[in-house]
Amino acid sequence: TATVKYWKCEDRSCNAGVHTNTKDAFIKTVGIHSHLQSPENIQMMKSI
């Protein structure tokens, strides 16, 4: 919907994701990551 942003894991084989509102506030997680973390690939969102 227009009030929810849908985010999907960048790993195409993974079904995990999150839902945020239009101001990027967390709403809920969806699915479970099917792979280990790759710290070198993590991008952090800076919140002001």
Biopython code that builds the backbone (N, CA, C, O; Angstrom):
import numpy as np
from Bio.PDB.StructureBuilder import StructureBuilder

atoms = [
    (1, "THR", "N", (0.837, -1.200, 0.000)),
    (1, "THR", "CA", (0.000, 0.000, 0.000)),
    (1, "THR", "C", (0.869, 1.245, 0.000)),
    (1, "THR", "O", (2.092, 1.146, 0.093)),
    (2, "ALA", "N", (0.262, 2.400, -0.102)),
    (2, "ALA", "CA", (1.002, 3.656, -0.166)),
    (2, "ALA", "C", (1.644, 4.025, 1.169)),
    (2, "ALA", "O", (2.549, 4.859, 1.197)),
    (3, "THR", "N", (1.200, 3.428, 2.276)),
    (3, "THR", "CA", (1.750, 3.780, 3.583)),
    (3, "THR", "C", (2.796, 2.791, 4.079)),
    (3, "THR", "O", (3.341, 2.973, 5.167)),
    (4, "VAL", "N", (3.088, 1.754, 3.309)),
    (4, "VAL", "CA", (4.069, 0.743, 3.703)),
    (4, "VAL", "C", (5.124, 0.601, 2.617)),
    (4, "VAL", "O", (4.807, 0.544, 1.429)),
    (5, "LYS", "N", (6.405, 0.545, 3.050)),
    (5, "LYS", "CA", (7.504, 0.272, 2.123)),
    (5, "LYS", "C", (7.953, -1.160, 2.380)),
    (5, "LYS", "O", (8.112, -1.571, 3.530)),
    (6, "TYR", "N", (8.155, -1.911, 1.313)),
    (6, "TYR", "CA", (8.542, -3.317, 1.411)),
    (6, "TYR", "C", (10.011, -3.451, 1.038)),
    (6, "TYR", "O", (10.420, -3.008, -0.035)),
    (7, "TRP", "N", (10.807, -4.057, 1.914)),
    (7, "TRP", "CA", (12.237, -4.250, 1.703)),
    (7, "TRP", "C", (12.510, -5.743, 1.620)),
    (7, "TRP", "O", (11.972, -6.520, 2.410)),
    (8, "LYS", "N", (13.345, -6.149, 0.666)),
    (8, "LYS", "CA", (13.697, -7.556, 0.493)),
    (8, "LYS", "C", (15.200, -7.711, 0.617)),
    (8, "LYS", "O", (15.959, -6.827, 0.219)),
    (9, "CYS", "N", (15.624, -8.828, 1.168)),
    (9, "CYS", "CA", (17.049, -9.131, 1.267)),
    (9, "CYS", "C", (17.670, -9.076, -0.126)),
    (9, "CYS", "O", (17.049, -9.488, -1.106)),
    (10, "GLU", "N", (18.906, -8.563, -0.209)),
    (10, "GLU", "CA", (19.582, -8.461, -1.504)),
    (10, "GLU", "C", (19.987, -9.815, -2.073)),
    (10, "GLU", "O", (20.224, -9.932, -3.276)),
    (11, "ASP", "N", (20.068, -10.835, -1.230)),
    (11, "ASP", "CA", (20.385, -12.185, -1.700)),
    (11, "ASP", "C", (19.121, -12.752, -2.355)),
    (11, "ASP", "O", (18.131, -13.004, -1.668)),
    (12, "ARG", "N", (19.147, -12.947, -3.643)),
    (12, "ARG", "CA", (17.954, -13.367, -4.389)),
    (12, "ARG", "C", (17.378, -14.705, -3.935)),
    (12, "ARG", "O", (16.193, -14.968, -4.138)),
    (13, "SER", "N", (18.200, -15.546, -3.326)),
    (13, "SER", "CA", (17.702, -16.848, -2.878)),
    (13, "SER", "C", (17.078, -16.776, -1.481)),
    (13, "SER", "O", (16.587, -17.783, -0.970)),
    (14, "CYS", "N", (17.095, -15.600, -0.866)),
    (14, "CYS", "CA", (16.587, -15.410, 0.491)),
    (14, "CYS", "C", (15.206, -14.757, 0.454)),
    (14, "CYS", "O", (14.974, -13.826, -0.318)),
    (15, "ASN", "N", (14.295, -15.249, 1.289)),
    (15, "ASN", "CA", (12.933, -14.713, 1.321)),
    (15, "ASN", "C", (12.700, -13.702, 2.438)),
    (15, "ASN", "O", (11.561, -13.287, 2.654)),
    (16, "ALA", "N", (13.741, -13.297, 3.147)),
    (16, "ALA", "CA", (13.571, -12.375, 4.270)),
    (16, "ALA", "C", (13.374, -10.941, 3.793)),
    (16, "ALA", "O", (13.846, -10.546, 2.727)),
    (17, "GLY", "N", (12.672, -10.185, 4.609)),
    (17, "GLY", "CA", (12.467, -8.780, 4.312)),
    (17, "GLY", "C", (11.859, -8.074, 5.504)),
    (17, "GLY", "O", (11.607, -8.695, 6.536)),
    (18, "VAL", "N", (11.622, -6.790, 5.370)),
    (18, "VAL", "CA", (10.971, -6.009, 6.418)),
    (18, "VAL", "C", (9.962, -5.059, 5.794)),
    (18, "VAL", "O", (10.018, -4.753, 4.603)),
    (19, "HIS", "N", (9.049, -4.607, 6.623)),
    (19, "HIS", "CA", (8.088, -3.585, 6.227)),
    (19, "HIS", "C", (8.372, -2.356, 7.087)),
    (19, "HIS", "O", (8.570, -2.475, 8.296)),
    (20, "THR", "N", (8.393, -1.176, 6.465)),
    (20, "THR", "CA", (8.539, 0.080, 7.194)),
    (20, "THR", "C", (7.431, 1.021, 6.758)),
    (20, "THR", "O", (6.774, 0.794, 5.742)),
    (21, "ASN", "N", (7.227, 2.084, 7.537)),
    (21, "ASN", "CA", (6.276, 3.089, 7.083)),
    (21, "ASN", "C", (7.001, 4.038, 6.137)),
    (21, "ASN", "O", (8.181, 3.834, 5.851)),
    (22, "THR", "N", (6.333, 5.052, 5.654)),
    (22, "THR", "CA", (6.937, 5.963, 4.677)),
    (22, "THR", "C", (8.065, 6.798, 5.266)),
    (22, "THR", "O", (8.822, 7.424, 4.525)),
    (23, "LYS", "N", (8.189, 6.814, 6.605)),
    (23, "LYS", "CA", (9.290, 7.532, 7.255)),
    (23, "LYS", "C", (10.380, 6.560, 7.700)),
    (23, "LYS", "O", (11.219, 6.904, 8.533)),
    (24, "ASP", "N", (10.368, 5.351, 7.149)),
    (24, "ASP", "CA", (11.348, 4.296, 7.414)),
    (24, "ASP", "C", (11.334, 3.771, 8.847)),
    (24, "ASP", "O", (12.331, 3.211, 9.302)),
    (25, "ALA", "N", (10.240, 3.939, 9.558)),
    (25, "ALA", "CA", (10.108, 3.346, 10.893)),
    (25, "ALA", "C", (9.698, 1.884, 10.731)),
    (25, "ALA", "O", (8.777, 1.569, 9.977)),
    (26, "PHE", "N", (10.383, 1.002, 11.440)),
    (26, "PHE", "CA", (10.152, -0.438, 11.362)),
    (26, "PHE", "C", (8.717, -0.795, 11.729)),
    (26, "PHE", "O", (8.168, -0.266, 12.697)),
    (27, "ILE", "N", (8.103, -1.703, 10.948)),
    (27, "ILE", "CA", (6.774, -2.228, 11.254)),
    (27, "ILE", "C", (6.878, -3.703, 11.626)),
    (27, "ILE", "O", (6.452, -4.100, 12.711)),
    (28, "LYS", "N", (7.451, -4.531, 10.720)),
    (28, "LYS", "CA", (7.577, -5.961, 11.016)),
    (28, "LYS", "C", (8.586, -6.622, 10.090)),
    (28, "LYS", "O", (8.943, -6.079, 9.044)),
    (29, "THR", "N", (9.044, -7.825, 10.500)),
    (29, "THR", "CA", (9.908, -8.632, 9.645)),
    (29, "THR", "C", (9.051, -9.658, 8.925)),
    (29, "THR", "O", (7.971, -10.029, 9.384)),
    (30, "VAL", "N", (9.561, -10.105, 7.788)),
    (30, "VAL", "CA", (8.871, -11.117, 6.990)),
    (30, "VAL", "C", (9.898, -12.173, 6.611)),
    (30, "VAL", "O", (10.946, -11.846, 6.055)),
    (31, "GLY", "N", (9.610, -13.430, 6.904)),
    (31, "GLY", "CA", (10.511, -14.515, 6.527)),
    (31, "GLY", "C", (11.750, -14.583, 7.404)),
    (31, "GLY", "O", (11.933, -13.791, 8.329)),
    (32, "ILE", "N", (12.590, -15.551, 7.085)),
    (32, "ILE", "CA", (13.830, -15.789, 7.821)),
    (32, "ILE", "C", (14.967, -15.849, 6.811)),
    (32, "ILE", "O", (14.834, -16.453, 5.747)),
    (33, "HIS", "N", (16.092, -15.214, 7.155)),
    (33, "HIS", "CA", (17.244, -15.254, 6.247)),
    (33, "HIS", "C", (17.700, -16.697, 6.058)),
    (33, "HIS", "O", (17.790, -17.455, 7.024)),
    (34, "SER", "N", (17.985, -17.071, 4.827)),
    (34, "SER", "CA", (18.393, -18.438, 4.505)),
    (34, "SER", "C", (19.898, -18.535, 4.260)),
    (34, "SER", "O", (20.370, -19.469, 3.612)),
    (35, "HIS", "N", (20.650, -17.556, 4.787)),
    (35, "HIS", "CA", (22.094, -17.517, 4.566)),
    (35, "HIS", "C", (22.757, -16.830, 5.747)),
    (35, "HIS", "O", (22.085, -16.196, 6.560)),
    (36, "LEU", "N", (24.084, -16.954, 5.844)),
    (36, "LEU", "CA", (24.837, -16.279, 6.890)),
    (36, "LEU", "C", (25.006, -14.809, 6.533)),
    (36, "LEU", "O", (24.887, -14.426, 5.369)),
    (37, "GLN", "N", (25.284, -13.986, 7.543)),
    (37, "GLN", "CA", (25.514, -12.565, 7.307)),
    (37, "GLN", "C", (26.834, -12.354, 6.587)),
    (37, "GLN", "O", (27.773, -13.135, 6.740)),
    (38, "SER", "N", (26.892, -11.298, 5.808)),
    (38, "SER", "CA", (28.127, -10.874, 5.159)),
    (38, "SER", "C", (28.395, -9.440, 5.608)),
    (38, "SER", "O", (27.938, -8.500, 4.957)),
    (39, "PRO", "N", (29.131, -9.251, 6.714)),
    (39, "PRO", "CA", (29.326, -7.909, 7.266)),
    (39, "PRO", "C", (29.854, -6.896, 6.261)),
    (39, "PRO", "O", (29.525, -5.713, 6.349)),
    (40, "GLU", "N", (30.665, -7.338, 5.311)),
    (40, "GLU", "CA", (31.205, -6.396, 4.325)),
    (40, "GLU", "C", (30.134, -5.880, 3.373)),
    (40, "GLU", "O", (30.354, -4.885, 2.683)),
    (41, "ASN", "N", (28.976, -6.539, 3.323)),
    (41, "ASN", "CA", (27.904, -6.111, 2.427)),
    (41, "ASN", "C", (26.794, -5.335, 3.126)),
    (41, "ASN", "O", (25.845, -4.893, 2.479)),
    (42, "ILE", "N", (26.904, -5.167, 4.438)),
    (42, "ILE", "CA", (25.846, -4.480, 5.180)),
    (42, "ILE", "C", (25.960, -2.975, 4.973)),
    (42, "ILE", "O", (27.027, -2.387, 5.149)),
    (43, "GLN", "N", (24.848, -2.367, 4.599)),
    (43, "GLN", "CA", (24.800, -0.919, 4.462)),
    (43, "GLN", "C", (23.878, -0.397, 5.554)),
    (43, "GLN", "O", (22.741, -0.848, 5.689)),
    (44, "MET", "N", (24.371, 0.541, 6.317)),
    (44, "MET", "CA", (23.572, 1.081, 7.411)),
    (44, "MET", "C", (22.858, 2.346, 6.964)),
    (44, "MET", "O", (23.405, 3.164, 6.226)),
    (45, "MET", "N", (21.630, 2.484, 7.427)),
    (45, "MET", "CA", (20.874, 3.682, 7.151)),
    (45, "MET", "C", (21.090, 4.636, 8.327)),
    (45, "MET", "O", (20.880, 4.264, 9.481)),
    (46, "LYS", "N", (21.505, 5.851, 8.033)),
    (46, "LYS", "CA", (21.754, 6.837, 9.068)),
    (46, "LYS", "C", (20.462, 7.569, 9.376)),
    (46, "LYS", "O", (19.809, 8.102, 8.478)),
    (47, "SER", "N", (20.098, 7.590, 10.643)),
    (47, "SER", "CA", (18.879, 8.280, 11.014)),
    (47, "SER", "C", (19.225, 9.537, 11.793)),
    (47, "SER", "O", (20.069, 9.523, 12.690)),
    (48, "ILE", "N", (18.577, 10.589, 11.443)),
    (48, "ILE", "CA", (18.878, 11.898, 12.055)),
    (48, "ILE", "C", (17.762, 12.281, 12.999)),
    (48, "ILE", "O", (17.814, 13.344, 13.618)),
]
sb = StructureBuilder()
sb.init_structure("model")
sb.init_model(0)
sb.init_chain("A")
sb.init_seg("    ")
for serial, (resi, resn, name, xyz) in enumerate(atoms, 1):
    if name == "N":
        sb.init_residue(resn, " ", resi, " ")
    sb.init_atom(name, np.array(xyz, "f"), 0.0, 1.0, " ", f" {name:<3s}", serial, name[0])
structure = sb.get_structure()
